[in-house]
Amino acid sequence: MSDLTVTKTRLFQGIWEGIVTGTAVGIRPAIAVTHLEQPVPGADLKEMDDASSWLLRIPVPRDALSDGVETILIRNADTGETLDSFAILAGEALADDIRAEMDLLREELDLLKRAFRRHCLETM
């Protein structure tokens, strides 16, 4: 088991970012980022100011943007251990997905709240 840990900080403008910790000061961690067992081009690891953590930036690959669910894996390159992952969900395949259903329910609830408030104002 690896001492490396990856903590997501954000996904912004198509770039996933996280902090990698668990190596000795100044020692670059061996990180492999893959999608469909192929290396993700442009994945970048930069040492942070404290020298004991590293900023990992992963551009979401264009081929990961398709119908369904695509997963990006972040692994310890030395041991092969999966440290973290993130999924991209998109397209028609999500029509039956519970998250899509929840989003529709939220929209319907907002519609009902607006109608109820309008009704209350009109009957006062």
N, CA, C and O atoms as a GROMACS GRO file, in nm:
protein
  496
    1MET      N    1   0.084  -0.119   0.000
    1MET     CA    2   0.000   0.000   0.000
    1MET      C    3   0.088   0.125   0.000
    1MET      O    4   0.190   0.131   0.069
    2SER      N    5   0.047   0.221  -0.078
    2SER     CA    6   0.124   0.342  -0.098
    2SER      C    7   0.097   0.445   0.012
    2SER      O    8  -0.011   0.448   0.071
    3ASP      N    9   0.196   0.530   0.038
    3ASP     CA   10   0.177   0.642   0.129
    3ASP      C   11   0.120   0.763   0.057
    3ASP      O   12   0.082   0.862   0.120
    4LEU      N   13   0.113   0.756  -0.076
    4LEU     CA   14   0.062   0.868  -0.154
    4LEU      C   15  -0.088   0.882  -0.135
    4LEU      O   16  -0.161   0.784  -0.129
    5THR      N   17  -0.132   1.007  -0.126
    5THR     CA   18  -0.275   1.036  -0.124
    5THR      C   19  -0.303   1.147  -0.225
    5THR      O   20  -0.220   1.236  -0.246
    6VAL      N   21  -0.420   1.140  -0.285
    6VAL     CA   22  -0.463   1.242  -0.379
    6VAL      C   23  -0.595   1.298  -0.326
    6VAL      O   24  -0.688   1.223  -0.297
    7THR      N   25  -0.601   1.430  -0.314
    7THR     CA   26  -0.721   1.498  -0.265
    7THR      C   27  -0.767   1.596  -0.372
    7THR      O   28  -0.696   1.691  -0.405
    8LYS      N   29  -0.887   1.572  -0.425
    8LYS     CA   30  -0.941   1.661  -0.526
    8LYS      C   31  -0.966   1.799  -0.467
    8LYS      O   32  -1.016   1.812  -0.355
    9THR      N   33  -0.930   1.903  -0.542
    9THR     CA   34  -0.961   2.039  -0.500
    9THR      C   35  -1.072   2.099  -0.585
    9THR      O   36  -1.158   2.170  -0.534
   10ARG      N   37  -1.070   2.072  -0.717
   10ARG     CA   38  -1.177   2.124  -0.802
   10ARG      C   39  -1.168   2.067  -0.942
   10ARG      O   40  -1.066   2.010  -0.982
   11LEU      N   41  -1.278   2.084  -1.015
   11LEU     CA   42  -1.284   2.059  -1.159
   11LEU      C   43  -1.334   2.189  -1.218
   11LEU      O   44  -1.448   2.229  -1.194
   12PHE      N   45  -1.250   2.256  -1.295
   12PHE     CA   46  -1.283   2.390  -1.344
   12PHE      C   47  -1.234   2.405  -1.486
   12PHE      O   48  -1.117   2.379  -1.515
   13GLN      N   49  -1.323   2.447  -1.576
   13GLN     CA   50  -1.291   2.472  -1.716
   13GLN      C   51  -1.219   2.354  -1.780
   13GLN      O   52  -1.122   2.372  -1.854
   14GLY      N   53  -1.267   2.234  -1.751
   14GLY     CA   54  -1.213   2.115  -1.814
   14GLY      C   55  -1.082   2.065  -1.756
   14GLY      O   56  -1.020   1.975  -1.813
   15ILE      N   57  -1.039   2.122  -1.643
   15ILE     CA   58  -0.915   2.079  -1.578
   15ILE      C   59  -0.950   2.027  -1.438
   15ILE      O   60  -1.003   2.101  -1.356
   16TRP      N   61  -0.920   1.900  -1.412
   16TRP     CA   62  -0.936   1.842  -1.279
   16TRP      C   63  -0.809   1.876  -1.202
   16TRP      O   64  -0.698   1.860  -1.253
   17GLU      N   65  -0.824   1.923  -1.077
   17GLU     CA   66  -0.708   1.957  -0.995
   17GLU      C   67  -0.715   1.886  -0.861
   17GLU      O   68  -0.823   1.869  -0.804
   18GLY      N   69  -0.600   1.846  -0.812
   18GLY     CA   70  -0.592   1.782  -0.683
   18GLY      C   71  -0.453   1.799  -0.623
   18GLY      O   72  -0.359   1.840  -0.691
   19ILE      N   73  -0.442   1.767  -0.495
   19ILE     CA   74  -0.316   1.777  -0.423
   19ILE      C   75  -0.266   1.636  -0.393
   19ILE      O   76  -0.340   1.553  -0.342
   20VAL      N   77  -0.141   1.612  -0.426
   20VAL     CA   78  -0.076   1.484  -0.400
   20VAL      C   79   0.018   1.502  -0.282
   20VAL      O   80   0.102   1.592  -0.283
   21THR      N   81   0.006   1.417  -0.181
   21THR     CA   82   0.093   1.421  -0.064
   21THR      C   83   0.142   1.280  -0.034
   21THR      O   84   0.090   1.181  -0.087
   22GLY      N   85   0.243   1.272   0.053
   22GLY     CA   86   0.289   1.141   0.098
   22GLY      C   87   0.429   1.106   0.055
   22GLY      O   88   0.473   0.992   0.074
   23THR      N   89   0.501   1.200  -0.004
   23THR     CA   90   0.641   1.173  -0.039
   23THR      C   91   0.730   1.260   0.049
   23THR      O   92   0.685   1.357   0.110
   24ALA      N   93   0.856   1.223   0.054
   24ALA     CA   94   0.952   1.304   0.128
   24ALA      C   95   0.965   1.440   0.058
   24ALA      O   96   0.938   1.453  -0.061
   25VAL      N   97   1.006   1.539   0.135
   25VAL     CA   98   1.019   1.675   0.082
   25VAL      C   99   1.109   1.674  -0.041
   25VAL      O  100   1.221   1.622  -0.039
   26GLY      N  101   1.057   1.732  -0.149
   26GLY     CA  102   1.134   1.745  -0.272
   26GLY      C  103   1.136   1.621  -0.360
   26GLY      O  104   1.191   1.626  -0.470
   27ILE      N  105   1.077   1.511  -0.317
   27ILE     CA  106   1.075   1.389  -0.398
   27ILE      C  107   0.946   1.388  -0.481
   27ILE      O  108   0.836   1.388  -0.428
   28ARG      N  109   0.963   1.386  -0.612
   28ARG     CA  110   0.848   1.388  -0.702
   28ARG      C  111   0.776   1.253  -0.698
   28ARG      O  112   0.839   1.149  -0.718
   29PRO      N  113   0.645   1.254  -0.671
   29PRO     CA  114   0.571   1.128  -0.669
   29PRO      C  115   0.554   1.072  -0.811
   29PRO      O  116   0.543   1.146  -0.908
   30ALA      N  117   0.552   0.941  -0.819
   30ALA     CA  118   0.533   0.874  -0.948
   30ALA      C  119   0.383   0.853  -0.967
   30ALA      O  120   0.323   0.764  -0.906
   31ILE      N  121   0.323   0.936  -1.051
   31ILE     CA  122   0.178   0.934  -1.073
   31ILE      C  123   0.152   0.898  -1.220
   31ILE      O  124   0.216   0.952  -1.310
   32ALA      N  125   0.056   0.808  -1.242
   32ALA     CA  126   0.012   0.774  -1.377
   32ALA      C  127  -0.137   0.806  -1.387
   32ALA      O  128  -0.216   0.765  -1.302
   33VAL      N  129  -0.174   0.878  -1.490
   33VAL     CA  130  -0.314   0.915  -1.513
   33VAL      C  131  -0.357   0.850  -1.644
   33VAL      O  132  -0.295   0.871  -1.748
   34THR      N  133  -0.466   0.770  -1.637
   34THR     CA  134  -0.508   0.696  -1.756
   34THR      C  135  -0.659   0.708  -1.780
   34THR      O  136  -0.738   0.728  -1.688
   35HIS      N  137  -0.694   0.694  -1.906
   35HIS     CA  138  -0.834   0.684  -1.949
   35HIS      C  139  -0.837   0.570  -2.050
   35HIS      O  140  -0.764   0.572  -2.149
   36LEU      N  141  -0.921   0.471  -2.025
   36LEU     CA  142  -0.927   0.351  -2.109
   36LEU      C  143  -0.788   0.287  -2.124
   36LEU      O  144  -0.750   0.242  -2.232
   37GLU      N  145  -0.716   0.284  -2.014
   37GLU     CA  146  -0.582   0.223  -2.003
   37GLU      C  147  -0.476   0.292  -2.089
   37GLU      O  148  -0.370   0.235  -2.114
   38GLN      N  149  -0.506   0.414  -2.135
   38GLN     CA  150  -0.409   0.493  -2.211
   38GLN      C  151  -0.372   0.616  -2.130
   38GLN      O  152  -0.458   0.673  -2.063
   39PRO      N  153  -0.245   0.658  -2.135
   39PRO     CA  154  -0.205   0.779  -2.061
   39PRO      C  155  -0.285   0.901  -2.108
   39PRO      O  156  -0.313   0.918  -2.226
   40VAL      N  157  -0.320   0.985  -2.011
   40VAL     CA  158  -0.392   1.109  -2.042
   40VAL      C  159  -0.288   1.215  -2.077
   40VAL      O  160  -0.205   1.251  -1.993
   41PRO      N  161  -0.292   1.266  -2.200
   41PRO     CA  162  -0.195   1.369  -2.238
   41PRO      C  163  -0.219   1.499  -2.162
   41PRO      O  164  -0.334   1.537  -2.138
   42GLY      N  165  -0.112   1.565  -2.125
   42GLY     CA  166  -0.122   1.695  -2.059
   42GLY      C  167  -0.133   1.690  -1.909
   42GLY      O  168  -0.134   1.795  -1.845
   43ALA      N  169  -0.141   1.570  -1.848
   43ALA     CA  170  -0.145   1.562  -1.702
   43ALA      C  171  -0.014   1.619  -1.649
   43ALA      O  172   0.094   1.585  -1.698
   44ASP      N  173  -0.025   1.708  -1.549
   44ASP     CA  174   0.091   1.783  -1.503
   44ASP      C  175   0.099   1.780  -1.351
   44ASP      O  176  -0.002   1.789  -1.282
   45LEU      N  177   0.219   1.767  -1.300
   45LEU     CA  178   0.244   1.761  -1.157
   45LEU      C  179   0.347   1.869  -1.123
   45LEU      O  180   0.459   1.866  -1.174
   46LYS      N  181   0.309   1.965  -1.037
   46LYS     CA  182   0.400   2.074  -1.000
   46LYS      C  183   0.416   2.079  -0.850
   46LYS      O  184   0.320   2.066  -0.775
   47GLU      N  185   0.540   2.099  -0.807
   47GLU     CA  186   0.568   2.110  -0.664
   47GLU      C  187   0.506   2.239  -0.610
   47GLU      O  188   0.513   2.344  -0.673
   48MET      N  189   0.446   2.228  -0.492
   48MET     CA  190   0.384   2.344  -0.428
   48MET      C  191   0.485   2.411  -0.337
   48MET      O  192   0.596   2.361  -0.317
   49ASP      N  193   0.448   2.525  -0.280
   49ASP     CA  194   0.540   2.605  -0.199
   49ASP      C  195   0.593   2.531  -0.078
   49ASP      O  196   0.708   2.553  -0.039
   50ASP      N  197   0.512   2.443  -0.017
   50ASP     CA  198   0.558   2.375   0.104
   50ASP      C  199   0.655   2.260   0.075
   50ASP      O  200   0.710   2.202   0.168
   51ALA      N  201   0.676   2.225  -0.052
   51ALA     CA  202   0.771   2.123  -0.097
   51ALA      C  203   0.736   1.982  -0.053
   51ALA      O  204   0.809   1.888  -0.084
   52SER      N  205   0.626   1.964   0.020
   52SER     CA  206   0.587   1.828   0.058
   52SER      C  207   0.456   1.788  -0.009
   52SER      O  208   0.407   1.677   0.012
   53SER      N  209   0.401   1.878  -0.090
   53SER     CA  210   0.280   1.844  -0.164
   53SER      C  211   0.295   1.892  -0.308
   53SER      O  212   0.374   1.982  -0.339
   54TRP      N  213   0.216   1.831  -0.394
   54TRP     CA  214   0.227   1.856  -0.536
   54TRP      C  215   0.088   1.886  -0.593
   54TRP      O  216  -0.010   1.823  -0.553
   55LEU      N  217   0.080   1.980  -0.687
   55LEU     CA  218  -0.045   2.012  -0.754
   55LEU      C  219  -0.054   1.925  -0.879
   55LEU      O  220   0.032   1.931  -0.967
   56LEU      N  221  -0.160   1.844  -0.886
   56LEU     CA  222  -0.185   1.759  -1.002
   56LEU      C  223  -0.295   1.822  -1.084
   56LEU      O  224  -0.405   1.847  -1.034
   57ARG      N  225  -0.267   1.849  -1.211
   57ARG     CA  226  -0.366   1.907  -1.302
   57ARG      C  227  -0.386   1.811  -1.419
   57ARG      O  228  -0.290   1.772  -1.485
   58ILE      N  229  -0.511   1.774  -1.443
   58ILE     CA  230  -0.543   1.677  -1.547
   58ILE      C  231  -0.648   1.738  -1.640
   58ILE      O  232  -0.762   1.760  -1.599
   59PRO      N  233  -0.610   1.765  -1.766
   59PRO     CA  234  -0.712   1.811  -1.860
   59PRO      C  235  -0.804   1.695  -1.897
   59PRO      O  236  -0.757   1.585  -1.925
   60VAL      N  237  -0.934   1.720  -1.896
   60VAL     CA  238  -1.029   1.615  -1.933
   60VAL      C  239  -1.011   1.587  -2.082
   60VAL      O  240  -1.027   1.678  -2.164
   61PRO      N  241  -0.978   1.464  -2.119
   61PRO     CA  242  -0.956   1.433  -2.261
   61PRO      C  243  -1.084   1.445  -2.342
   61PRO      O  244  -1.192   1.412  -2.294
   62ARG      N  245  -1.072   1.492  -2.465
   62ARG     CA  246  -1.190   1.506  -2.552
   62ARG      C  247  -1.260   1.373  -2.572
   62ARG      O  248  -1.383   1.368  -2.580
   63ASP      N  249  -1.184   1.264  -2.581
   63ASP     CA  250  -1.247   1.135  -2.606
   63ASP      C  251  -1.321   1.082  -2.483
   63ASP      O  252  -1.389   0.980  -2.491
   64ALA      N  253  -1.308   1.151  -2.368
   64ALA     CA  254  -1.385   1.114  -2.250
   64ALA      C  255  -1.521   1.182  -2.249
   64ALA      O  256  -1.602   1.157  -2.160
   65LEU      N  257  -1.546   1.266  -2.346
   65LEU     CA  258  -1.673   1.338  -2.356
   65LEU      C  259  -1.759   1.270  -2.461
   65LEU      O  260  -1.756   1.304  -2.579
   66SER      N  261  -1.836   1.172  -2.415
   66SER     CA  262  -1.924   1.098  -2.504
   66SER      C  263  -2.041   1.044  -2.422
   66SER      O  264  -2.042   1.056  -2.299
   67ASP      N  265  -2.138   0.986  -2.489
   67ASP     CA  266  -2.254   0.930  -2.419
   67ASP      C  267  -2.209   0.828  -2.316
   67ASP      O  268  -2.126   0.742  -2.345
   68GLY      N  269  -2.264   0.838  -2.197
   68GLY     CA  270  -2.235   0.739  -2.093
   68GLY      C  271  -2.140   0.792  -1.989
   68GLY      O  272  -2.128   0.912  -1.967
   69VAL      N  273  -2.071   0.698  -1.925
   69VAL     CA  274  -1.980   0.728  -1.815
   69VAL      C  275  -1.838   0.692  -1.857
   69VAL      O  276  -1.813   0.580  -1.902
   70GLU      N  277  -1.747   0.784  -1.841
   70GLU     CA  278  -1.605   0.760  -1.868
   70GLU      C  279  -1.529   0.787  -1.740
   70GLU      O  280  -1.559   0.883  -1.669
   71THR      N  281  -1.430   0.704  -1.709
   71THR     CA  282  -1.357   0.716  -1.584
   71THR      C  283  -1.210   0.744  -1.610
   71THR      O  284  -1.147   0.681  -1.695
   72ILE      N  285  -1.156   0.839  -1.536
   72ILE     CA  286  -1.013   0.872  -1.539
   72ILE      C  287  -0.954   0.816  -1.410
   72ILE      O  288  -1.004   0.844  -1.301
   73LEU      N  289  -0.848   0.736  -1.422
   73LEU     CA  290  -0.782   0.677  -1.305
   73LEU      C  291  -0.652   0.748  -1.275
   73LEU      O  292  -0.576   0.784  -1.365
   74ILE      N  293  -0.626   0.768  -1.146
   74ILE     CA  294  -0.500   0.826  -1.099
   74ILE      C  295  -0.434   0.718  -1.015
   74ILE      O  296  -0.488   0.675  -0.913
   75ARG      N  297  -0.316   0.674  -1.059
   75ARG     CA  298  -0.249   0.561  -0.994
   75ARG      C  299  -0.108   0.597  -0.950
   75ARG      O  300  -0.044   0.688  -1.002
   76ASN      N  301  -0.062   0.520  -0.852
   76ASN     CA  302   0.079   0.523  -0.815
   76ASN      C  303   0.151   0.447  -0.926
   76ASN      O  304   0.128   0.327  -0.943
   77ALA      N  305   0.239   0.514  -1.000
   77ALA     CA  306   0.305   0.452  -1.114
   77ALA      C  307   0.400   0.341  -1.071
   77ALA      O  308   0.428   0.250  -1.149
   78ASP      N  309   0.450   0.347  -0.948
   78ASP     CA  310   0.543   0.244  -0.901
   78ASP      C  311   0.472   0.115  -0.861
   78ASP      O  312   0.520   0.006  -0.891
   79THR      N  313   0.358   0.127  -0.794
   79THR     CA  314   0.289   0.009  -0.741
   79THR      C  315   0.165  -0.031  -0.820
   79THR      O  316   0.117  -0.144  -0.808
   80GLY      N  317   0.113   0.061  -0.902
   80GLY     CA  318  -0.009   0.034  -0.976
   80GLY      C  319  -0.136   0.057  -0.894
   80GLY      O  320  -0.247   0.043  -0.945
   81GLU      N  321  -0.120   0.094  -0.767
   81GLU     CA  322  -0.234   0.117  -0.678
   81GLU      C  323  -0.314   0.238  -0.726
   81GLU      O  324  -0.257   0.342  -0.758
   82THR      N  325  -0.448   0.224  -0.731
   82THR     CA  326  -0.535   0.335  -0.767
   82THR      C  327  -0.547   0.429  -0.649
   82THR      O  328  -0.590   0.389  -0.541
   83LEU      N  329  -0.507   0.554  -0.669
   83LEU     CA  330  -0.511   0.655  -0.563
   83LEU      C  331  -0.642   0.732  -0.563
   83LEU      O  332  -0.692   0.771  -0.457
   84ASP      N  333  -0.696   0.756  -0.681
   84ASP     CA  334  -0.821   0.830  -0.694
   84ASP      C  335  -0.872   0.809  -0.836
   84ASP      O  336  -0.803   0.753  -0.921
   85SER      N  337  -0.992   0.856  -0.860
   85SER     CA  338  -1.050   0.851  -0.994
   85SER      C  339  -1.160   0.956  -1.000
   85SER      O  340  -1.209   1.004  -0.898
   86PHE      N  341  -1.199   0.990  -1.122
   86PHE     CA  342  -1.317   1.074  -1.139
   86PHE      C  343  -1.388   1.031  -1.265
   86PHE      O  344  -1.327   0.980  -1.359
   87ALA      N  345  -1.518   1.053  -1.266
   87ALA     CA  346  -1.601   1.009  -1.378
   87ALA      C  347  -1.663   1.129  -1.447
   87ALA      O  348  -1.697   1.229  -1.384
   88ILE      N  349  -1.676   1.116  -1.577
   88ILE     CA  350  -1.745   1.215  -1.659
   88ILE      C  351  -1.872   1.147  -1.710
   88ILE      O  352  -1.864   1.043  -1.775
   89LEU      N  353  -1.987   1.207  -1.682
   89LEU     CA  354  -2.116   1.151  -1.723
   89LEU      C  355  -2.180   1.247  -1.822
   89LEU      O  356  -2.190   1.366  -1.795
   90ALA      N  357  -2.224   1.194  -1.936
   90ALA     CA  358  -2.283   1.283  -2.036
   90ALA      C  359  -2.372   1.206  -2.133
   90ALA      O  360  -2.363   1.084  -2.144
   91GLY      N  361  -2.456   1.280  -2.201
   91GLY     CA  362  -2.528   1.228  -2.316
   91GLY      C  363  -2.657   1.154  -2.287
   91GLY      O  364  -2.706   1.152  -2.174
   92GLU      N  365  -2.710   1.094  -2.392
   92GLU     CA  366  -2.838   1.025  -2.390
   92GLU      C  367  -2.840   0.907  -2.294
   92GLU      O  368  -2.946   0.874  -2.241
   93ALA      N  369  -2.728   0.844  -2.272
   93ALA     CA  370  -2.725   0.725  -2.187
   93ALA      C  371  -2.767   0.756  -2.044
   93ALA      O  372  -2.797   0.664  -1.967
   94LEU      N  373  -2.769   0.883  -2.008
   94LEU     CA  374  -2.804   0.920  -1.871
   94LEU      C  375  -2.953   0.942  -1.851
   94LEU      O  376  -2.995   0.977  -1.740
   95ALA      N  377  -3.033   0.922  -1.953
   95ALA     CA  378  -3.175   0.949  -1.941
   95ALA      C  379  -3.238   0.873  -1.825
   95ALA      O  380  -3.330   0.924  -1.761
   96ASP      N  381  -3.191   0.754  -1.797
   96ASP     CA  382  -3.247   0.673  -1.688
   96ASP      C  383  -3.162   0.681  -1.561
   96ASP      O  384  -3.194   0.614  -1.462
   97ASP      N  385  -3.058   0.758  -1.562
   97ASP     CA  386  -2.969   0.769  -1.447
   97ASP      C  387  -3.040   0.840  -1.332
   97ASP      O  388  -3.115   0.934  -1.354
   98ILE      N  389  -3.016   0.796  -1.211
   98ILE     CA  390  -3.082   0.852  -1.093
   98ILE      C  391  -3.047   1.000  -1.076
   98ILE      O  392  -3.130   1.077  -1.027
   99ARG      N  393  -2.928   1.041  -1.115
   99ARG     CA  394  -2.892   1.182  -1.102
   99ARG      C  395  -2.975   1.268  -1.196
   99ARG      O  396  -3.017   1.378  -1.160
  100ALA      N  397  -2.999   1.217  -1.316
  100ALA     CA  398  -3.084   1.291  -1.409
  100ALA      C  399  -3.226   1.299  -1.354
  100ALA      O  400  -3.292   1.403  -1.366
  101GLU      N  401  -3.273   1.191  -1.294
  101GLU     CA  402  -3.407   1.191  -1.234
  101GLU      C  403  -3.415   1.293  -1.120
  101GLU      O  404  -3.514   1.365  -1.108
  102MET      N  405  -3.311   1.298  -1.037
  102MET     CA  406  -3.310   1.395  -0.926
  102MET      C  407  -3.312   1.538  -0.979
  102MET      O  408  -3.380   1.623  -0.922
  103ASP      N  409  -3.240   1.563  -1.086
  103ASP     CA  410  -3.240   1.697  -1.145
  103ASP      C  411  -3.379   1.734  -1.195
  103ASP      O  412  -3.424   1.846  -1.175
  104LEU      N  413  -3.446   1.640  -1.261
  104LEU     CA  414  -3.582   1.665  -1.307
  104LEU      C  415  -3.676   1.690  -1.190
  104LEU      O  416  -3.762   1.779  -1.197
  105LEU      N  417  -3.662   1.613  -1.082
  105LEU     CA  418  -3.745   1.634  -0.964
  105LEU      C  419  -3.723   1.771  -0.903
  105LEU      O  420  -3.818   1.836  -0.860
  106ARG      N  421  -3.598   1.816  -0.899
  106ARG     CA  422  -3.569   1.949  -0.846
  106ARG      C  423  -3.637   2.056  -0.930
  106ARG      O  424  -3.696   2.150  -0.877
  107GLU      N  425  -3.628   2.041  -1.063
  107GLU     CA  426  -3.692   2.138  -1.151
  107GLU      C  427  -3.843   2.140  -1.129
  107GLU      O  428  -3.903   2.247  -1.124
  108GLU      N  429  -3.903   2.023  -1.117
  108GLU     CA  430  -4.048   2.017  -1.094
  108GLU      C  431  -4.084   2.077  -0.957
  108GLU      O  432  -4.185   2.145  -0.946
  109LEU      N  433  -4.004   2.052  -0.856
  109LEU     CA  434  -4.028   2.110  -0.724
  109LEU      C  435  -4.020   2.262  -0.729
  109LEU      O  436  -4.103   2.331  -0.671
  110ASP      N  437  -3.919   2.315  -0.800
  110ASP     CA  438  -3.908   2.460  -0.815
  110ASP      C  439  -4.031   2.517  -0.886
  110ASP      O  440  -4.081   2.623  -0.848
  111LEU      N  441  -4.081   2.447  -0.988
  111LEU     CA  442  -4.200   2.490  -1.059
  111LEU      C  443  -4.320   2.493  -0.965
  111LEU      O  444  -4.398   2.589  -0.966
  112LEU      N  445  -4.336   2.388  -0.884
  112LEU     CA  446  -4.447   2.383  -0.788
  112LEU      C  447  -4.435   2.492  -0.683
  112LEU      O  448  -4.536   2.551  -0.645
  113LYS      N  449  -4.315   2.519  -0.636
  113LYS     CA  450  -4.297   2.626  -0.536
  113LYS      C  451  -4.337   2.761  -0.593
  113LYS      O  452  -4.405   2.839  -0.526
  114ARG      N  453  -4.295   2.788  -0.716
  114ARG     CA  454  -4.332   2.916  -0.778
  114ARG      C  455  -4.483   2.926  -0.796
  114ARG      O  456  -4.542   3.031  -0.769
  115ALA      N  457  -4.548   2.817  -0.840
  115ALA     CA  458  -4.693   2.818  -0.858
  115ALA      C  459  -4.764   2.836  -0.725
  115ALA      O  460  -4.864   2.909  -0.717
  116PHE      N  461  -4.715   2.771  -0.621
  116PHE     CA  462  -4.776   2.784  -0.488
  116PHE      C  463  -4.763   2.926  -0.436
  116PHE      O  464  -4.859   2.981  -0.382
  117ARG      N  465  -4.646   2.985  -0.451
  117ARG     CA  466  -4.625   3.123  -0.405
  117ARG      C  467  -4.715   3.219  -0.481
  117ARG      O  468  -4.772   3.311  -0.423
  118ARG      N  469  -4.727   3.198  -0.612
  118ARG     CA  470  -4.814   3.283  -0.694
  118ARG      C  471  -4.960   3.267  -0.648
  118ARG      O  472  -5.033   3.366  -0.638
  119HIS      N  473  -5.001   3.145  -0.620
  119HIS     CA  474  -5.137   3.119  -0.571
  119HIS      C  475  -5.162   3.190  -0.438
  119HIS      O  476  -5.267   3.250  -0.418
  120CYS      N  477  -5.065   3.182  -0.347
  120CYS     CA  478  -5.079   3.248  -0.216
  120CYS      C  479  -5.091   3.398  -0.231
  120CYS      O  480  -5.172   3.459  -0.162
  121LEU      N  481  -5.014   3.458  -0.320
  121LEU     CA  482  -5.021   3.602  -0.342
  121LEU      C  483  -5.155   3.642  -0.404
  121LEU      O  484  -5.210   3.747  -0.370
  122GLU      N  485  -5.207   3.561  -0.494
  122GLU     CA  486  -5.332   3.594  -0.562
  122GLU      C  487  -5.454   3.579  -0.470
  122GLU      O  488  -5.554   3.648  -0.489
  123THR      N  489  -5.446   3.489  -0.372
  123THR     CA  490  -5.562   3.466  -0.286
  123THR      C  491  -5.561   3.553  -0.161
  123THR      O  492  -5.655   3.546  -0.081
  124MET      N  493  -5.460   3.633  -0.142
  124MET     CA  494  -5.456   3.720  -0.023
  124MET      C  495  -5.547   3.838  -0.037
  124MET      O  496  -5.555   3.921   0.054
   0.00000   0.00000   0.00000
